[in-house]
Structure formats: structure tokens, C-alpha cells
Amino acid sequence: VEDLPDRLPEGTDVLVLEMQQLISMDTSGLDAMVQLHRSLKRKGVGLVLCGLHEQPMSLLKRSGH
């Protein structure tokens, strides 16, 4: 996940991640998502998470993200 922003083609506006297979996420996963979002934002790329299950969505909401 860390090198994903560097692998995007030039001109990418939005990165959509299908998260349906992710059933749970811990704080390490949360930190990785937050870092990914920050890296993408610096490059002017939006991040959309699709198909989040209840636990990862709850963790993101409780963290303020």
C-alpha cells in the first residue's frame, strides 16, 4: 500500500479501492490507510473506499477519518 501512490499513472484524479474482501482492520491497517490518503492528497489524487464492512468502517469513523 505504501508505494501505491508512486505507481499510479500520470493524470490520475481518483483511486478507488474495493474493500469488500477486508472484513476487519486493526490500528496498523488504519495507519496505513491514513498514510495512503495523505500521500494521495499531496499528489492531488482523491481516495474512495468501496464496499467497506461494518468493523473497518466503524474504525475509520471513530478515528475521525
Short mmCIF file of the C-alpha atoms (twelve columns), coordinates in Angstrom:
data_MODEL
# 
_entry.id   MODEL 
# 
loop_
_atom_site.group_PDB 
_atom_site.id 
_atom_site.type_symbol 
_atom_site.label_atom_id 
_atom_site.label_alt_id 
_atom_site.label_comp_id 
_atom_site.label_asym_id 
_atom_site.label_seq_id 
_atom_site.Cartn_x 
_atom_site.Cartn_y 
_atom_site.Cartn_z 
_atom_site.pdbx_PDB_model_num 
ATOM 1  C CA . VAL A 1  0.000   0.000  0.000   1 
ATOM 2  C CA . GLU A 2  2.876   2.373  0.785   1 
ATOM 3  C CA . ASP A 3  4.196   2.513  -2.781  1 
ATOM 4  C CA . LEU A 4  0.759   2.698  -4.423  1 
ATOM 5  C CA . PRO A 5  0.776   6.491  -4.919  1 
ATOM 6  C CA . ASP A 6  4.103   6.247  -6.795  1 
ATOM 7  C CA . ARG A 7  2.734   3.539  -9.114  1 
ATOM 8  C CA . LEU A 8  -0.298  5.498  -10.313 1 
ATOM 9  C CA . PRO A 9  -0.305  6.661  -13.928 1 
ATOM 10 C CA . GLU A 10 0.247   10.364 -14.540 1 
ATOM 11 C CA . GLY A 11 -3.030  12.277 -14.572 1 
ATOM 12 C CA . THR A 12 -4.848  10.020 -12.095 1 
ATOM 13 C CA . ASP A 13 -7.548  12.010 -10.297 1 
ATOM 14 C CA . VAL A 14 -9.087  9.367  -8.035  1 
ATOM 15 C CA . LEU A 15 -8.041  5.989  -6.656  1 
ATOM 16 C CA . VAL A 16 -10.944 3.639  -5.915  1 
ATOM 17 C CA . LEU A 17 -10.178 0.734  -3.590  1 
ATOM 18 C CA . GLU A 18 -12.637 -2.167 -3.474  1 
ATOM 19 C CA . MET A 19 -12.638 -3.152 0.192   1 
ATOM 20 C CA . GLN A 20 -15.285 -5.899 0.142   1 
ATOM 21 C CA . GLN A 21 -12.723 -8.630 0.976   1 
ATOM 22 C CA . LEU A 22 -11.474 -6.715 4.052   1 
ATOM 23 C CA . ILE A 23 -13.537 -7.992 6.963   1 
ATOM 24 C CA . SER A 24 -11.604 -6.369 9.815   1 
ATOM 25 C CA . MET A 25 -8.840  -3.827 10.251  1 
ATOM 26 C CA . ASP A 26 -6.562  -3.073 13.202  1 
ATOM 27 C CA . THR A 27 -4.776  0.161  14.068  1 
ATOM 28 C CA . SER A 28 -1.822  -0.770 11.851  1 
ATOM 29 C CA . GLY A 29 -4.194  -1.062 8.899   1 
ATOM 30 C CA . LEU A 30 -5.808  2.218  9.888   1 
ATOM 31 C CA . ASP A 31 -2.392  3.909  9.990   1 
ATOM 32 C CA . ALA A 32 -1.621  2.532  6.514   1 
ATOM 33 C CA . MET A 33 -4.938  3.880  5.136   1 
ATOM 34 C CA . VAL A 34 -4.356  7.288  6.718   1 
ATOM 35 C CA . GLN A 35 -0.820  7.445  5.285   1 
ATOM 36 C CA . LEU A 36 -2.111  6.387  1.857   1 
ATOM 37 C CA . HIS A 37 -4.750  9.116  1.984   1 
ATOM 38 C CA . ARG A 38 -2.139  11.738 2.937   1 
ATOM 39 C CA . SER A 39 0.238   10.656 0.173   1 
ATOM 40 C CA . LEU A 40 -2.524  10.719 -2.422  1 
ATOM 41 C CA . LYS A 41 -3.758  14.110 -1.220  1 
ATOM 42 C CA . ARG A 42 -0.249  15.586 -1.661  1 
ATOM 43 C CA . LYS A 43 -0.376  14.384 -5.274  1 
ATOM 44 C CA . GLY A 44 -3.860  15.810 -5.804  1 
ATOM 45 C CA . VAL A 45 -5.470  12.362 -6.016  1 
ATOM 46 C CA . GLY A 46 -8.725  11.541 -4.234  1 
ATOM 47 C CA . LEU A 47 -9.323  8.263  -2.398  1 
ATOM 48 C CA . VAL A 48 -12.627 6.365  -2.471  1 
ATOM 49 C CA . LEU A 49 -13.147 3.227  -0.376  1 
ATOM 50 C CA . CYS A 50 -15.963 0.989  -1.651  1 
ATOM 51 C CA . GLY A 51 -17.677 -1.960 -0.045  1 
ATOM 52 C CA . LEU A 52 -16.431 -1.424 3.500   1 
ATOM 53 C CA . HIS A 53 -17.700 -3.888 6.070   1 
ATOM 54 C CA . GLU A 54 -19.042 -2.662 9.404   1 
ATOM 55 C CA . GLN A 55 -15.863 -3.090 11.510  1 
ATOM 56 C CA . PRO A 56 -13.411 -1.241 9.202   1 
ATOM 57 C CA . MET A 57 -15.985 1.498  8.571   1 
ATOM 58 C CA . SER A 58 -16.585 1.902  12.302  1 
ATOM 59 C CA . LEU A 59 -12.837 2.118  12.973  1 
ATOM 60 C CA . LEU A 60 -12.394 4.787  10.310  1 
ATOM 61 C CA . LYS A 61 -15.323 6.806  11.635  1 
ATOM 62 C CA . ARG A 62 -14.182 6.577  15.268  1 
ATOM 63 C CA . SER A 63 -10.718 7.733  14.247  1 
ATOM 64 C CA . GLY A 64 -12.180 10.807 12.550  1 
ATOM 65 C CA . HIS A 65 -11.270 9.737  9.031   1 
# 
